[in-house]
Amino acid sequence: MSLLVAASGVLHGEGGQRRLGALLAGTALAVAACGSQAPVALPHKTALPAVPAASPASQTLTGRDQVVAAYTGYWQALGQALDARNTARAQAILAPYATAAFIPSLVSGFQTDWSRGEIQYGGPVLHILAVQITGATAAVHDCADFSHAGLQMAATGQVVGSLGNSHVNMISTLVLASGRWLLTNQVPVVASCEP
Protein backbone atom coordinates (compact mmCIF):
# COMPACT_ATOMS: atom_id res chain seq x y z
CA MET A 1 0.00 0.00 0.00
CA SER A 2 1.31 3.45 -0.89
CA LEU A 3 2.47 5.86 1.80
CA LEU A 4 0.30 8.51 0.19
CA VAL A 5 -2.94 6.71 1.10
CA ALA A 6 -5.30 8.88 3.16
CA ALA A 7 -3.06 11.91 2.87
CA SER A 8 -6.01 14.29 2.85
CA GLY A 9 -7.63 13.14 6.12
CA VAL A 10 -8.11 15.25 9.25
CA LEU A 11 -7.17 14.08 12.72
CA HIS A 12 -9.59 14.47 15.60
CA GLY A 13 -8.87 14.44 19.33
CA GLU A 14 -10.80 12.10 21.58
CA GLY A 15 -13.47 13.68 23.81
CA GLY A 16 -12.21 15.00 27.12
CA GLN A 17 -8.55 14.81 26.13
CA ARG A 18 -6.28 17.81 25.50
CA ARG A 19 -4.84 18.49 22.12
CA LEU A 20 -1.25 19.42 21.89
CA GLY A 21 -1.31 21.41 18.69
CA ALA A 22 2.40 22.06 18.54
CA LEU A 23 3.52 18.50 18.90
CA LEU A 24 0.78 17.03 16.80
CA ALA A 25 0.71 19.58 14.05
CA GLY A 26 -2.54 21.14 15.08
CA THR A 27 -4.33 18.23 13.55
CA ALA A 28 -5.08 16.78 16.95
CA LEU A 29 -3.70 13.31 17.30
CA ALA A 30 -5.26 12.05 20.52
CA VAL A 31 -3.45 13.58 23.45
CA ALA A 32 -4.00 12.07 26.85
CA ALA A 33 -4.40 14.68 29.54
CA CYS A 34 -2.92 13.85 32.91
CA GLY A 35 -6.06 14.60 34.88
CA SER A 36 -5.23 12.03 37.51
CA GLN A 37 -1.53 12.82 37.60
CA ALA A 38 -0.31 15.41 40.10
CA PRO A 39 1.47 18.34 38.46
CA VAL A 40 5.24 18.18 38.66
CA ALA A 41 7.81 20.90 38.19
CA LEU A 42 10.39 20.46 35.44
CA PRO A 43 13.86 21.97 35.39
CA HIS A 44 13.86 25.55 34.09
CA LYS A 45 13.61 25.59 30.31
CA THR A 46 16.64 26.88 28.46
CA ALA A 47 16.17 29.03 25.40
CA LEU A 48 16.32 27.13 22.14
CA PRO A 49 18.29 28.56 19.25
CA ALA A 50 16.16 29.92 16.46
CA VAL A 51 15.32 27.28 13.89
CA PRO A 52 17.03 28.18 10.63
CA ALA A 53 14.74 28.38 7.63
CA ALA A 54 14.61 25.24 5.53
CA SER A 55 17.14 25.92 2.83
CA PRO A 56 16.23 25.54 -0.80
CA ALA A 57 16.61 22.01 -2.13
CA SER A 58 20.34 21.45 -2.26
CA GLN A 59 22.10 19.60 -5.02
CA THR A 60 24.55 18.14 -2.48
CA LEU A 61 21.82 16.32 -0.52
CA THR A 62 19.77 13.44 -1.83
CA GLY A 63 16.05 14.01 -2.27
CA ARG A 64 15.40 11.82 0.75
CA ASP A 65 17.86 13.83 2.85
CA GLN A 66 16.15 17.07 1.82
CA VAL A 67 12.73 15.72 2.80
CA VAL A 68 13.99 14.39 6.14
CA ALA A 69 15.67 17.73 6.93
CA ALA A 70 12.48 19.63 6.14
CA TYR A 71 10.38 17.22 8.21
CA THR A 72 12.73 17.43 11.19
CA GLY A 73 12.88 21.22 10.95
CA TYR A 74 9.10 21.34 10.89
CA TRP A 75 8.85 19.60 14.27
CA GLN A 76 11.38 21.99 15.80
CA ALA A 77 9.57 25.01 14.38
CA LEU A 78 6.22 23.65 15.56
CA GLY A 79 7.33 23.64 19.19
CA GLN A 80 8.80 27.13 18.86
CA ALA A 81 5.56 28.36 17.27
CA LEU A 82 3.54 27.08 20.24
CA ASP A 83 5.95 28.70 22.66
CA ALA A 84 5.64 32.03 20.79
CA ARG A 85 2.13 32.49 22.22
CA ASN A 86 1.41 34.96 19.43
CA THR A 87 -0.46 34.25 16.19
CA ALA A 88 1.63 36.41 13.87
CA ARG A 89 4.92 35.20 15.33
CA ALA A 90 3.80 31.55 15.20
CA GLN A 91 2.80 31.95 11.55
CA ALA A 92 6.19 33.48 10.73
CA ILE A 93 8.04 30.65 12.49
CA LEU A 94 6.06 28.02 10.58
CA ALA A 95 6.20 29.71 7.15
CA PRO A 96 9.50 28.10 6.05
CA TYR A 97 8.24 24.62 7.02
CA ALA A 98 4.53 24.37 6.18
CA THR A 99 2.31 25.45 3.32
CA ALA A 100 0.34 28.68 3.67
CA ALA A 101 -2.87 26.61 3.51
CA PHE A 102 -1.77 24.35 6.40
CA ILE A 103 -0.51 27.02 8.81
CA PRO A 104 -3.92 28.39 9.92
CA SER A 105 -5.03 24.95 11.15
CA LEU A 106 -1.77 24.56 13.05
CA VAL A 107 -1.98 27.97 14.71
CA SER A 108 -5.69 27.65 15.53
CA GLY A 109 -4.80 24.51 17.48
CA PHE A 110 -2.53 26.63 19.70
CA GLN A 111 -5.24 29.10 20.76
CA THR A 112 -6.64 26.98 23.61
CA ASP A 113 -3.15 26.20 24.90
CA TRP A 114 -2.22 29.90 24.82
CA SER A 115 -5.42 30.92 26.62
CA ARG A 116 -4.47 28.54 29.44
CA GLY A 117 -0.88 29.84 29.64
CA GLU A 118 0.56 26.56 28.36
CA ILE A 119 3.74 25.92 26.41
CA GLN A 120 5.47 22.76 25.26
CA TYR A 121 7.92 20.66 27.14
CA GLY A 122 10.13 18.10 25.53
CA GLY A 123 9.53 17.11 21.97
CA PRO A 124 8.95 14.11 19.79
CA VAL A 125 11.71 11.64 19.02
CA LEU A 126 11.28 10.90 15.34
CA HIS A 127 11.66 7.36 14.01
CA ILE A 128 11.28 7.70 10.26
CA LEU A 129 10.30 4.35 8.79
CA ALA A 130 10.12 5.33 5.13
CA VAL A 131 10.27 8.27 2.75
CA GLN A 132 8.53 8.12 -0.60
CA ILE A 133 9.07 10.85 -3.18
CA THR A 134 6.92 11.11 -6.30
CA GLY A 135 7.72 14.20 -8.32
CA ALA A 136 7.08 17.25 -6.17
CA THR A 137 5.26 15.31 -3.43
CA ALA A 138 6.81 13.33 -0.60
CA ALA A 139 5.40 11.18 2.17
CA VAL A 140 7.19 10.52 5.45
CA HIS A 141 6.07 7.49 7.46
CA ASP A 142 7.04 8.02 11.08
CA CYS A 143 6.68 6.02 14.29
CA ALA A 144 7.35 8.97 16.59
CA ASP A 145 7.91 8.76 20.32
CA PHE A 146 5.90 11.43 22.17
CA SER A 147 6.35 9.87 25.61
CA HIS A 148 8.55 12.70 26.89
CA ALA A 149 6.56 15.59 25.42
CA GLY A 150 3.50 17.52 26.43
CA LEU A 151 2.29 20.79 27.91
CA GLN A 152 3.46 22.74 30.91
CA MET A 153 2.39 26.00 32.50
CA ALA A 154 4.59 28.82 31.18
CA ALA A 155 4.51 30.64 34.52
CA THR A 156 5.33 27.72 36.83
CA GLY A 157 6.78 24.94 34.69
CA GLN A 158 4.22 22.47 36.07
CA VAL A 159 3.31 19.70 33.67
CA VAL A 160 -0.38 19.80 32.80
CA GLY A 161 -0.57 17.32 29.93
CA SER A 162 1.53 14.55 28.46
CA LEU A 163 1.24 12.68 25.21
CA GLY A 164 2.61 9.55 26.81
CA ASN A 165 2.56 7.50 23.61
CA SER A 166 5.88 6.10 22.48
CA HIS A 167 4.59 4.75 19.14
CA VAL A 168 2.61 7.37 17.19
CA ASN A 169 2.17 5.99 13.69
CA MET A 170 1.61 8.74 11.12
CA ILE A 171 2.20 9.83 7.58
CA SER A 172 3.12 13.40 6.75
CA THR A 173 2.84 14.80 3.24
CA LEU A 174 5.24 17.42 1.95
CA VAL A 175 5.26 19.33 -1.32
CA LEU A 176 8.20 20.90 -3.13
CA ALA A 177 7.44 24.59 -3.64
CA SER A 178 10.00 27.16 -4.83
CA GLY A 179 12.83 24.75 -4.02
CA ARG A 180 11.65 23.97 -0.46
CA TRP A 181 9.89 20.93 0.97
CA LEU A 182 6.87 22.13 2.98
CA LEU A 183 4.60 20.07 5.17
CA THR A 184 1.04 20.13 3.91
CA ASN A 185 -0.79 17.43 5.88
CA GLN A 186 -0.49 14.74 8.55
CA VAL A 187 -2.69 11.71 9.07
CA PRO A 188 -2.65 8.85 11.57
CA VAL A 189 -2.05 5.29 10.50
CA VAL A 190 -4.53 3.01 12.22
CA ALA A 191 -2.03 0.27 12.97
CA SER A 192 0.70 -0.18 15.50
CA CYS A 193 4.28 0.65 14.58
CA GLU A 194 7.76 -0.24 15.77
CA PRO A 195 10.70 2.12 15.27
N, C-alpha and C positions, 0 to 999 in steps of 0.2 A: 504494500500500500504506500502511496506517495506521501512524503512529509507535508505536502501542500494541502492535504485533505482537511476540510473544515477550517480553512484559514480565514474565513469571514465571520466566524461565530463571535458571540459576546459572552463573557464570563459573568456569572452572577454569584454574589455572596449568599451564604446560607442565613436564614432568619435568625436574628438574635446574635449574630457574630459580627465582630468589627472587621471592616475592610482596611487593609493597609495599602492604600493607593500607591505609595512610592515603591514598595517592594513587589507589588503585583501588578504594576503597570496600569493602575487605575481601572483595570478591567475586572477587578474583584474576584480573584481566586479566593476560595473560602479561607477566612482567617479566623482562627480560634481565639476568642478573647479569654483572658485569664480571670474570669469572674470569681472563681473560687481560690485563686492564688493570691496570697498577700503581696502587696507591692514591695519591690526590693530596690534599693539604690544601686546604681551602677557607678563605676569609676567615672570621674569627670571626663567628658568627651573632649578630645583634642580636635582642633580645626583640621579639616581635610584640605589638601591642596585643591585648587580649582581644577576641574576636569578639562583637559585640553579638547578643543573641538576635534571631531573626527576629521582626519585629514582626507583630502581627495584620494580616490583610489590610486594607490601607488603601484608603479610598474615593478617595484622590487619585491612586493609581497604577492603571494598567490591569491587568487580570488577567495579561497577559503579563509586565509589569514585575514584578509580585509573584512570579511563578514564577521568573523569571530571578534576582531578588534572593535568593530562598530557595535556589536551586541554587548560586549563587555563594557564598553564606554557608556552605553545606554543605561545599564544598571547602576553605574556609579553616578551618572547625571540624575537619574531618577531619585536616588536618595538625597542628593543635594537639592533638587527641586522641592522635595517635601520639606526639607529643613529651611528653605528660603522663607516659608510662611508668607509669601507674597505672590499673587497671580502673575503679574508682569515679569517678575524675576524668575519664577518657575518656568514660564513659557520660554524665556530667553535661554535658560540653562538647558532645556530640552530641545531647542530648535536644531542644534547640530546632530541630534541623535534620533529624532522621530519626525514623521511627516507632519505637515501643518494640519492635516485633517485628523490626526491621531492625538495631538497635544491637548485639545480641549477636554477630551474624555479623561486623560491622565490628570490634568490639573483639577477638574471638577471632583475627582476622587479624593483630592487633598483637602477640600473645603471643610468637611466634618472634622478631620484631624486637626486642622488649624484652629477651628472654633473651640476645640477642647484644649488647645495649648500643647498638642502632641507633636513630637518629632520622631525620627527613626532612631533605632539603635541597631548596631550590627549591620549585616547585609547578607545577601544570598551568597552561597558558595556554588558557583556554576559547574555543572558536570555535563558538558556538551557531548551528546551521543552521536549526532550526525549533523552535517551541513549539506544541503542540496541547493545548487545554484542552477537556475534555468533562465538564461538570458539576463534580464535586469531584475529578476526576482530571486530571493534566496529564502530558504526555510532553515531555522535552527531548531533542532530537537534537543531539549535540555531536560535533565533530571536534577533540578536544582535543590540544594539543601537550604531551607529557610529556618532551620531549628535554632539558630542563634541570632534571629532577627525579629524585630517587632516595633512596637511603639513605646515611647517613654515620655513623661511630662518634661517639657522644655525647662520649666522653672526649677524642678526638684530632681530630675533624673530618675524618678521612680518608674519602673516598668509597669505599663498598664495594658499591654497586649503583646502576645507572642504568636508567631506563626506556628512554631513547634513541629512543622512537618519537614522531615529530612529527605523526602522523595517527592518533589513536585514535578510531575510529568507535564511538559508543555511544549508547544511549537510556536515559535515567533517568526513572523514574516517580515522580511526587509525588502526594500526596493532600492535600486540604484538610481539616484537622481542627482544630476549635475556633478557626477564623479564621487558621490558619497552614498554609502549604504545607510538607509534610514529605516528604523522600525516602524511598521505600519499596523501591526496587529499581533495579538497573542491569544492563543486558545489552549484550553486544557486537553490533555489526552486522557481518556477515561480507561486507563489501564495502569497497573503499577509499573514502576521503572526501577532499575538498578544502575547506579553510576559506573 
